[in-house]
Amino acid sequence: MADWGPVVVATVLFVLLTPGLLFQLPAQGRIVAFGSMHTGGLAILVHAVIYFALITIFLIAIGVHIYAG
């Protein structure tokens, strides 16, 4: 059986944490902007750190597994 947990978690987090799609932290001139569709280097770095922290928590600490087959 294939374990699809890491693939699903990584894909969902990547889509949700794309800077500017749902929110951008930090925004240009503000702390947070929602749905701005603009991004900058610092926002990419912040979102990458948040992505790494969440994927580590979900895959290593919690151990999300989805078996198909």
C-alpha positions in Angstrom: 0.0 0.0 0.0 1.2 3.5 -0.8 1.4 6.2 1.9 -0.1 9.3 0.4 0.0 11.3 3.6 3.2 13.3 2.9 2.1 14.0 -0.6 -1.3 15.3 0.3 0.0 17.4 3.3 2.8 18.9 1.3 0.5 19.8 -1.6 -2.2 21.4 0.6 0.3 23.4 2.6 2.0 24.6 -0.5 -1.2 25.8 -2.0 -2.4 27.5 1.2 0.9 29.1 2.0 1.7 30.5 -1.4 2.5 34.2 -0.6 -0.3 36.5 -1.8 -2.9 33.8 -2.6 -4.8 33.8 0.7 -2.6 36.1 2.8 0.8 37.7 2.7 2.9 38.0 5.8 4.6 40.7 5.9 2.8 42.8 3.3 4.0 45.9 1.5 3.4 48.6 4.1 1.3 46.5 6.4 1.7 43.5 8.6 -0.8 41.2 6.8 -2.6 41.6 3.4 -5.3 39.2 2.3 -5.7 38.2 -1.3 -3.2 40.8 -2.6 -1.6 38.5 -5.3 1.7 40.5 -4.7 4.8 39.2 -3.0 8.3 40.1 -2.0 11.5 38.4 -0.9 10.8 38.7 2.8 7.3 37.3 2.4 8.6 34.3 0.5 11.1 33.7 3.3 8.5 34.0 6.1 6.1 31.6 4.2 8.9 29.1 3.6 9.7 29.0 7.3 6.0 28.6 8.2 5.7 25.8 5.6 8.8 24.0 7.0 7.5 24.2 10.5 4.0 23.0 9.7 5.2 20.1 7.4 7.6 19.0 10.2 4.8 19.0 12.7 2.3 17.2 10.5 4.7 14.6 9.1 7.1 13.9 12.0 5.4 14.9 15.2 1.8 13.9 14.4 2.7 11.3 11.7 -0.1 11.8 9.1 -0.6 8.7 7.0 -3.1 8.1 4.2 -3.1 4.6 2.7 -4.6 3.9 -0.6 -5.0 0.6 -2.2 
